[in-house]
Amino acid sequence: MSEENNNEELRPSKMRGVAFPKAKYGAILAIIVIIVVNLIFYKETIFSFFK
């Protein structure tokens, strides 16, 4: 029983009330950010293929 209590209290006391998003949402957000940054930096190259 005491082992279960130790597993629940791994986070610091100030972070216990914070709800963290699921990891899949972070992965999706990272992919979207990578695509947007690449579009900003390489938009001339990308749009030159459509001409």
Secondary structure by P-SEA (a helix, b strand, c coil): caaaaaaaacccccccccccccaaaaaaaaaaaaaaaaaaacaaaaaaaac
